[in-house]
């Protein structure tokens, strides 16, 4: 019997060796990346600095062990509180003492470090990695510096923008989601004046603005003007000349729409001082019919409304105009991971680090980071979906989310859909599909010394002018005068510097 056992063990060893040979052969085809638990290389010792999200996970927890086993790595994670993160990164950059992977945002300090060649350029290597090379090129272009790629983005869907609305109200009034400026006026007017909640009171709005209505990626003016055929923050013509959105017809039409709504008291008169959270409460209490938000907001909106108005029906729709669906693109990342040359000294080690990041997007790892551990956080359903079980979702938030938020995964890629209520599934699919309709900001990664020095001040000047225009404190002539002041104060320089940066990249 002992001899038979030895024979069985020897046979098993031979089979295992054969499998390892195949695995190593496959590895060579993917930029010398290790093949998880099957790899023959010693584990990759990998130090990482990332932002702390919630409580710090216990060292050696089940999620971390699963990552280490699959990727053939030994992780040394430095969790840095989010509030102090950028300051800590600046200290690391100044001392050039960094871990092998560092999460950064595209701040002037980080761009300066990239231009100083502190990090490996990885763009030419990406095609060797099946998962990273499968992602939309725009993800990487959005973190590029002078047209080159120095990091792996923490992917986020770029086409999330959507209209969240009270379907029951629109149906009752015989309305549909508008696709033109006139259509928007008519729908918003009807929602404000035609008593959609049937309480006999004039207490509803079609839409409300808050004090950040024209700021950042969530700018309501940008989202609507892009839907109408406009540009996303900046437009560029065939000669490389740049034009800010507020100098375009589509944007001006949207601005005039809100001026008319304000003048006729069809939107809230206190928008210039109203917090975003207070504006959301108005929707939650059946005071508002439409929000310009993101597609997955539909589910949470329905949940909150159901507590105050059980009969409410919320739905989501894409931004659409004369040219079809058009969504103003978001940046597409929650920062990105760079690989410092001071810590990773050879190209061979660089490729192993990239291999680690690529394997995090394999089906097993995508499922782990987006759903958790099977049987603990989630279960597979009979229709090729997944669902959280028991207290699995809350456990996921504590035990898995800190990794998910700091490592490269993307909802909808290499993971089974999450079973949800219909509006939840619809919103998730819309956010994944939205990338087909995005309108990108052509100036996102261009360089402008004037914008770096005075961009915020100049943006605030224009934002204030837009608010005054909507409120009727200045007329169209005075508004154009404000744009002329913007140009003279530095806007003309920004446009010229963007053109110079753009044309320089085109020649490469």
C-alpha positions as semicolon CSV with decimal commas, in nm:
position;residue;x (nm);y (nm);z (nm)
1;X;0,000;0,000;0,000
2;X;0,284;0,239;0,084
3;X;0,440;0,178;-0,258
4;X;0,111;0,253;-0,430
5;X;0,078;0,576;-0,236
6;X;0,426;0,684;-0,342
7;X;0,343;0,604;-0,702
8;X;0,027;0,812;-0,688
9;X;0,215;1,102;-0,532
10;X;0,488;1,080;-0,797
11;X;0,230;1,077;-1,078
12;X;0,058;1,378;-0,930
13;X;0,389;1,560;-0,912
14;X;0,460;1,487;-1,277
15;X;0,116;1,620;-1,378
16;X;0,166;1,930;-1,165
17;X;0,507;1,991;-1,322
18;X;0,353;1,965;-1,668
19;X;0,084;2,217;-1,576
20;X;0,347;2,453;-1,438
21;X;0,544;2,431;-1,762
22;X;0,233;2,531;-1,957
23;X;0,164;2,811;-1,711
24;X;0,516;2,947;-1,748
25;X;0,483;2,932;-2,125
26;X;0,158;3,132;-2,105
27;X;0,328;3,377;-1,871
28;X;0,596;3,455;-2,124
29;X;0,326;3,557;-2,369
30;X;0,193;3,817;-2,126
31;X;0,496;4,030;-2,054
32;X;0,656;3,783;-1,809
33;X;0,365;3,812;-1,568
34;X;0,322;3,546;-1,297
35;X;0,034;3,304;-1,333
36;X;-0,118;3,320;-0,987
37;X;-0,086;3,016;-0,766
38;X;0,049;2,817;-1,061
39;X;0,360;3,036;-1,106
40;X;0,708;2,900;-1,032
41;X;0,862;3,239;-0,950
42;X;0,909;3,351;-0,592
43;X;0,625;3,575;-0,475
44;X;0,653;3,937;-0,581
45;X;0,720;4,155;-0,276
46;X;0,496;4,451;-0,343
47;X;0,471;4,763;-0,128
48;X;0,169;4,984;-0,201
49;X;0,057;5,321;-0,067
50;X;-0,315;5,385;-0,104
51;X;-0,587;5,592;0,056
52;X;-0,769;5,463;0,362
53;X;-1,141;5,411;0,301
54;X;-1,325;5,342;0,626
55;X;-1,150;5,116;0,875
56;X;-0,814;4,967;0,782
57;X;-0,857;4,596;0,697
58;X;-0,675;4,358;0,930
59;X;-0,339;4,240;0,799
60;X;-0,364;3,893;0,649
61;X;-0,743;3,900;0,615
62;X;-0,916;3,656;0,381
63;X;-0,950;3,905;0,095
64;X;-0,583;4,000;0,105
65;X;-0,481;3,635;0,125
66;X;-0,691;3,555;-0,182
67;X;-0,526;3,839;-0,377
68;X;-0,178;3,724;-0,274
69;X;-0,243;3,362;-0,363
70;X;-0,390;3,435;-0,704
71;X;-0,131;3,693;-0,808
72;X;0,174;3,524;-0,649
73;X;0,250;3,839;-0,453
74;X;0,328;3,936;-0,096
75;X;0,155;4,265;-0,022
76;X;0,278;4,536;0,211
77;X;0,000;4,795;0,206
78;X;0,043;5,137;0,363
79;X;-0,304;5,275;0,436
80;X;-0,295;5,655;0,455
81;X;-0,599;5,852;0,581
82;X;-0,770;6,025;0,290
83;X;-0,758;6,368;0,455
84;X;-0,378;6,352;0,476
85;X;-0,316;6,156;0,159
86;X;-0,211;6,429;-0,085
87;X;0,022;6,584;0,174
88;X;0,183;6,245;0,235
89;X;0,226;6,190;-0,138
90;X;0,397;6,529;-0,169
91;X;0,642;6,431;0,105
92;X;0,718;6,104;-0,076
93;X;0,771;6,286;-0,405
94;X;1,004;6,540;-0,245
95;X;1,217;6,268;-0,084
96;X;1,187;6,024;-0,376
97;X;1,125;5,752;-0,115
98;X;0,823;5,566;-0,243
99;X;0,669;5,218;-0,245
100;X;0,658;5,007;-0,561
101;X;0,301;5,118;-0,630
102;X;0,170;5,461;-0,538
103;X;-0,182;5,590;-0,585
104;X;-0,181;5,950;-0,709
105;X;-0,414;6,209;-0,858
106;X;-0,325;6,435;-1,148
107;X;-0,214;6,731;-0,937
108;X;0,052;6,981;-1,048
109;X;0,299;6,815;-0,807
110;X;0,238;6,472;-0,956
111;X;0,264;6,602;-1,312
112;X;0,591;6,771;-1,219
113;X;0,720;6,441;-1,077
114;X;0,620;6,262;-1,396
115;X;0,797;6,523;-1,607
116;X;1,102;6,475;-1,382
117;X;1,105;6,107;-1,483
118;X;1,041;5,971;-1,133
119;X;0,800;5,705;-1,266
120;X;0,818;5,440;-1,534
121;X;0,649;5,511;-1,864
122;X;0,424;5,210;-1,927
123;X;0,233;5,302;-2,243
124;X;0,446;5,092;-2,484
125;X;0,408;4,785;-2,258
126;X;0,031;4,788;-2,215
127;X;-0,040;4,580;-2,526
128;X;0,134;4,286;-2,355
129;X;-0,137;4,266;-2,089
130;X;-0,470;4,123;-2,195
131;X;-0,697;4,300;-1,945
132;X;-0,544;4,647;-1,948
133;X;-0,518;4,646;-2,327
134;X;-0,887;4,549;-2,350
135;X;-1,000;4,874;-2,184
136;X;-1,109;5,182;-2,376
137;X;-0,803;5,385;-2,472
138;X;-0,968;5,699;-2,334
139;X;-0,914;5,571;-1,977
140;X;-0,540;5,595;-2,032
141;X;-0,549;5,913;-2,240
142;X;-0,727;6,083;-1,951
143;X;-0,422;6,035;-1,727
144;X;-0,158;6,100;-1,993
145;X;0,114;6,361;-1,960
146;X;0,250;6,506;-2,282
147;X;0,078;6,218;-2,461
148;X;0,257;5,945;-2,263
149;X;0,114;5,698;-2,011
150;X;0,277;5,667;-1,671
151;X;0,014;5,489;-1,467
152;X;-0,276;5,246;-1,449
153;X;-0,609;5,418;-1,380
154;X;-0,843;5,316;-1,103
155;X;-1,115;5,278;-1,362
156;X;-1,454;5,443;-1,323
157;X;-1,726;5,449;-1,586
158;X;-1,698;5,767;-1,792
159;X;-2,053;5,776;-1,928
160;X;-2,247;5,779;-1,600
161;X;-2,448;6,096;-1,659
162;X;-2,825;6,039;-1,681
163;X;-3,165;6,190;-1,614
164;X;-3,338;6,062;-1,300
165;X;-3,709;6,141;-1,310
166;X;-4,054;6,080;-1,169
167;X;-4,199;5,854;-1,436
168;X;-4,541;5,853;-1,269
169;X;-4,555;6,233;-1,293
170;X;-4,451;6,247;-1,658
171;X;-4,692;5,969;-1,752
172;X;-4,977;6,140;-1,572
173;X;-4,914;6,466;-1,759
174;X;-4,857;6,292;-2,092
175;X;-4,493;6,404;-2,106
176;X;-4,174;6,239;-2,231
177;X;-3,808;6,313;-2,160
178;X;-3,724;6,621;-2,373
179;X;-3,465;6,626;-2,650
180;X;-3,456;6,999;-2,732
181;X;-3,431;7,330;-2,547
182;X;-3,796;7,408;-2,616
183;X;-3,889;7,058;-2,504
184;X;-3,704;7,108;-2,176
185;X;-3,886;7,435;-2,113
186;X;-4,227;7,282;-2,182
187;X;-4,169;6,977;-1,961
188;X;-4,022;7,174;-1,671
189;X;-4,304;7,427;-1,693
190;X;-4,570;7,156;-1,686
191;X;-4,411;6,983;-1,387
192;X;-4,410;7,314;-1,199
193;X;-4,759;7,434;-1,285
194;X;-4,980;7,134;-1,363
195;X;-4,995;6,980;-1,014
196;X;-4,826;6,645;-1,091
197;X;-4,867;6,527;-0,729
198;X;-5,242;6,605;-0,735
199;X;-5,244;6,778;-0,398
200;X;-5,409;7,093;-0,530
201;X;-5,110;7,309;-0,436
202;X;-4,853;7,494;-0,644
203;X;-4,561;7,331;-0,461
204;X;-4,358;7,140;-0,722
205;X;-4,067;7,213;-0,952
206;X;-3,961;7,041;-1,269
207;X;-3,598;7,080;-1,163
208;X;-3,401;7,258;-0,892
209;X;-3,053;7,404;-0,905
210;X;-2,803;7,419;-0,621
211;X;-2,503;7,642;-0,569
212;X;-2,269;7,403;-0,755
213;X;-2,500;7,375;-1,057
214;X;-2,229;7,490;-1,300
215;X;-1,917;7,337;-1,145
216;X;-1,705;7,034;-1,229
217;X;-1,794;6,716;-1,414
218;X;-2,149;6,723;-1,272
219;X;-2,226;7,070;-1,410
220;X;-2,590;7,075;-1,513
221;X;-2,512;7,333;-1,780
222;X;-2,241;7,112;-1,929
223;X;-2,454;6,798;-1,924
224;X;-2,746;6,966;-2,099
225;X;-2,540;7,159;-2,353
226;X;-2,348;6,844;-2,450
227;X;-2,681;6,665;-2,499
228;X;-2,786;6,947;-2,730
229;X;-2,473;6,895;-2,942
230;X;-2,227;7,113;-2,751
231;X;-1,873;7,058;-2,623
232;X;-1,754;6,916;-2,293
233;X;-1,585;7,211;-2,119
234;X;-1,371;7,290;-2,424
235;X;-1,406;7,258;-2,799
236;X;-1,122;7,236;-3,051
237;X;-1,143;7,294;-3,426
238;X;-0,944;7,143;-3,713
239;X;-0,677;7,412;-3,676
240;X;-0,626;7,341;-3,306
241;X;-0,804;7,654;-3,181
242;X;-0,973;7,607;-2,843
243;X;-1,305;7,756;-2,734
244;X;-1,450;7,732;-2,381
245;X;-1,801;7,590;-2,358
246;X;-1,950;7,919;-2,235
247;X;-1,863;8,082;-2,569
248;X;-2,068;7,827;-2,767
249;X;-2,428;7,857;-2,886
250;X;-2,544;7,532;-2,722
251;X;-2,420;7,640;-2,379
252;X;-2,565;7,988;-2,415
253;X;-2,903;7,838;-2,512
254;X;-2,905;7,631;-2,193
255;X;-2,810;7,936;-1,987
256;X;-3,097;8,132;-2,142
257;X;-3,332;7,843;-2,066
258;X;-3,254;7,864;-1,695
259;X;-3,279;8,244;-1,702
260;X;-3,632;8,211;-1,842
261;X;-3,726;7,944;-1,587
262;X;-3,596;8,162;-1,305
263;X;-3,773;8,473;-1,431
264;X;-4,104;8,282;-1,446
265;X;-4,039;8,131;-1,101
266;X;-4,040;7,781;-1,246
267;X;-3,718;7,691;-1,062
268;X;-3,615;7,760;-0,704
269;X;-3,522;8,123;-0,641
270;X;-3,261;8,037;-0,376
271;X;-3,038;7,821;-0,595
272;X;-2,730;8,042;-0,554
273;X;-2,707;7,951;-0,184
274;X;-2,877;7,609;-0,175
275;X;-2,660;7,310;-0,075
276;X;-2,670;7,000;-0,294
277;X;-2,794;6,788;-0,003
278;X;-3,088;7,023;0,051
279;X;-3,172;7,008;-0,318
280;X;-3,178;6,626;-0,300
281;X;-3,418;6,641;-0,007
282;X;-3,666;6,828;-0,224
283;X;-3,672;6,533;-0,464
284;X;-3,693;6,288;-0,174
285;X;-4,008;6,461;-0,048
286;X;-4,191;6,470;-0,384
287;X;-4,123;6,835;-0,461
288;X;-3,916;6,784;-0,779
289;X;-3,970;6,584;-1,096
290;X;-3,626;6,565;-1,261
291;X;-3,265;6,540;-1,148
292;X;-2,957;6,558;-1,370
293;X;-2,743;6,298;-1,201
294;X;-2,592;5,956;-1,276
295;X;-2,775;5,643;-1,382
296;X;-2,725;5,443;-1,062
297;X;-2,882;5,727;-0,860
298;X;-3,219;5,601;-0,983
299;X;-3,225;5,307;-0,742
300;X;-3,127;5,506;-0,433
301;X;-3,374;5,776;-0,531
302;X;-3,654;5,521;-0,558
303;X;-3,559;5,374;-0,219
304;X;-3,575;5,712;-0,047
305;X;-3,894;5,824;-0,218
306;X;-4,071;5,498;-0,133
307;X;-4,046;5,589;0,235
308;X;-4,236;5,916;0,191
309;X;-4,440;5,845;-0,124
310;X;-4,493;5,468;-0,166
311;X;-4,671;5,517;-0,500
312;X;-4,379;5,706;-0,658
313;X;-4,218;5,554;-0,968
314;X;-3,864;5,662;-1,056
315;X;-3,693;5,590;-1,387
316;X;-3,367;5,683;-1,560
317;X;-3,298;5,798;-1,916
318;X;-2,994;5,900;-2,118
319;X;-2,920;6,257;-2,218
320;X;-3,036;6,291;-2,575
321;X;-3,066;6,572;-2,828
322;X;-3,083;6,639;-3,201
323;X;-2,771;6,426;-3,262
324;X;-2,887;6,133;-3,049
325;X;-2,749;6,024;-2,712
326;X;-2,456;6,240;-2,600
327;X;-2,307;6,217;-2,251
328;X;-2,043;6,454;-2,116
329;X;-1,755;6,229;-2,021
330;X;-1,621;6,217;-1,668
331;X;-1,250;6,165;-1,603
332;X;-1,284;5,788;-1,588
333;X;-1,070;5,729;-1,281
334;X;-1,040;5,761;-0,907
335;X;-0,673;5,843;-0,939
336;X;-0,409;5,614;-1,087
337;X;-0,124;5,389;-0,978
338;X;0,231;5,487;-1,071
339;X;0,547;5,276;-1,044
340;X;0,845;5,472;-0,904
341;X;1,185;5,407;-1,059
342;X;1,346;5,448;-0,716
343;X;1,165;5,135;-0,591
344;X;1,127;4,927;-0,906
345;X;1,471;4,938;-1,060
346;X;1,454;4,695;-1,353
347;X;1,223;4,643;-1,647
348;X;1,183;4,280;-1,545
349;X;1,039;4,384;-1,208
350;X;0,831;4,653;-1,377
351;X;0,670;4,384;-1,591
352;X;0,594;4,175;-1,283
353;X;0,423;4,471;-1,116
354;X;0,221;4,534;-1,432
355;X;0,138;4,163;-1,443
356;X;0,004;4,188;-1,088
357;X;-0,221;4,479;-1,185
358;X;-0,340;4,302;-1,497
359;X;-0,433;3,985;-1,310
360;X;-0,652;4,189;-1,076
361;X;-0,888;4,221;-1,372
362;X;-0,906;3,846;-1,439
363;X;-1,255;3,703;-1,372
364;X;-1,159;3,554;-1,032
365;X;-1,006;3,878;-0,905
366;X;-1,271;4,105;-1,059
367;X;-1,534;3,897;-0,883
368;X;-1,344;3,913;-0,555
369;X;-1,296;4,290;-0,566
370;X;-1,644;4,374;-0,696
371;X;-1,851;4,110;-0,513
372;X;-1,634;3,967;-0,234
373;X;-1,590;3,606;-0,129
374;X;-1,842;3,355;-0,255
375;X;-2,044;3,213;0,032
376;X;-1,941;3,497;0,263
377;X;-2,045;3,809;0,077
378;X;-2,227;3,682;-0,229
379;X;-2,372;3,380;-0,407
380;X;-2,418;3,295;-0,774
381;X;-2,776;3,280;-0,897
382;X;-2,924;3,033;-1,141
383;X;-2,934;3,289;-1,422
384;X;-2,562;3,375;-1,433
385;X;-2,590;3,669;-1,197
386;X;-2,465;3,733;-0,845
387;X;-2,636;3,855;-0,531
388;X;-2,527;3,961;-0,185
389;X;-2,638;3,720;0,086
390;X;-2,735;3,780;0,448
391;X;-2,530;4,069;0,580
392;X;-2,297;4,028;0,282
393;X;-2,334;4,380;0,144
394;X;-2,248;4,549;0,475
395;X;-1,959;4,307;0,523
396;X;-1,842;4,386;0,170
397;X;-1,839;4,758;0,251
398;X;-1,609;4,695;0,546
399;X;-1,391;4,412;0,419
400;X;-1,367;4,445;0,040
401;X;-1,450;4,804;-0,059
402;X;-1,116;4,944;0,068
403;X;-0,938;4,721;-0,186
404;X;-1,193;4,775;-0,462
405;X;-1,161;5,153;-0,438
406;X;-0,782;5,145;-0,466
407;X;-0,713;4,871;-0,720
408;X;-0,792;4,854;-1,094
409;X;-1,129;4,691;-1,155
410;X;-1,428;4,803;-1,359
411;X;-1,792;4,716;-1,302
412;X;-1,918;4,522;-1,603
413;X;-1,579;4,376;-1,699
414;X;-1,507;4,010;-1,619
415;X;-1,774;3,992;-1,349
416;X;-2,127;3,851;-1,353
417;X;-2,404;4,114;-1,323
418;X;-2,538;4,187;-0,979
419;X;-2,897;4,080;-0,919
420;X;-3,092;4,387;-0,826
421;X;-3,428;4,555;-0,858
422;X;-3,501;4,647;-1,222
423;X;-3,408;5,014;-1,188
424;X;-3,081;4,916;-1,020
425;X;-2,988;4,679;-1,301
426;X;-3,092;4,935;-1,561
427;X;-2,876;5,205;-1,405
428;X;-2,571;4,980;-1,380
429;X;-2,604;4,876;-1,744
430;X;-2,652;5,235;-1,857
431;X;-2,333;5,341;-1,682
432;X;-2,136;5,060;-1,849
433;X;-2,291;5,126;-2,191
434;X;-2,251;5,500;-2,158
435;X;-1,893;5,488;-2,281
436;X;-2,032;5,446;-2,634
437;X;-2,186;5,793;-2,617
438;X;-1,929;6,000;-2,431
439;X;-1,810;6,343;-2,544
440;X;-1,461;6,397;-2,403
441;X;-1,295;6,714;-2,283
442;X;-1,009;6,771;-2,533
443;X;-0,819;6,994;-2,288
444;X;-0,827;6,750;-1,997
445;X;-0,457;6,656;-2,009
446;X;-0,318;6,958;-2,193
447;X;-0,080;7,198;-2,023
448;X;-0,144;7,567;-1,963
449;X;0,074;7,764;-1,724
450;X;-0,193;8,031;-1,696
451;X;-0,462;7,778;-1,608
452;X;-0,235;7,618;-1,345
453;X;-0,172;7,957;-1,188
454;X;-0,509;8,129;-1,225
455;X;-0,757;7,871;-1,353
456;X;-0,970;7,854;-1,038
457;X;-0,993;8,232;-1,010
458;X;-1,094;8,271;-1,374
459;X;-1,349;7,988;-1,355
460;X;-1,506;8,149;-1,048
461;X;-1,538;8,478;-1,238
462;X;-1,734;8,310;-1,518
463;X;-1,941;8,097;-1,278
464;X;-2,047;8,409;-1,090
465;X;-2,140;8,582;-1,416
466;X;-2,359;8,287;-1,517
467;X;-2,542;8,301;-1,184
468;X;-2,601;8,674;-1,220
469;X;-2,729;8,621;-1,573
470;X;-2,976;8,350;-1,470
471;X;-3,102;8,568;-1,185
472;X;-3,151;8,866;-1,418
473;X;-2,893;9,082;-1,240
474;X;-2,708;9,135;-1,567
475;X;-2,835;9,124;-1,924
476;X;-2,681;8,947;-2,222
477;X;-2,460;9,242;-2,313
478;X;-2,320;9,259;-1,959
479;X;-2,267;8,882;-1,964
480;X;-2,065;8,913;-2,285
481;X;-1,865;9,189;-2,116
482;X;-1,779;8,941;-1,837
483;X;-1,652;8,695;-2,098
484;X;-1,439;8,972;-2,249
485;X;-1,295;9,042;-1,902
486;X;-1,221;8,670;-1,862
487;X;-1,033;8,667;-2,191
488;X;-0,831;8,977;-2,101
489;X;-0,752;8,848;-1,750
490;X;-0,597;8,527;-1,881
491;X;-0,857;8,341;-2,085
492;X;-0,690;8,432;-2,416
493;X;-0,360;8,297;-2,282
494;X;-0,524;7,972;-2,171
495;X;-0,675;7,922;-2,516
496;X;-0,340;7,991;-2,682
497;X;-0,149;7,763;-2,443
498;X;-0,397;7,480;-2,493
499;X;-0,354;7,517;-2,870
500;X;0,024;7,507;-2,836
501;X;0,009;7,196;-2,616
502;X;-0,241;7,029;-2,848
503;X;-0,043;7,096;-3,166
504;X;0,277;6,978;-2,998
505;X;0,112;6,644;-2,917
506;X;-0,029;6,610;-3,269
507;X;0,325;6,630;-3,412
508;X;0,447;6,337;-3,200
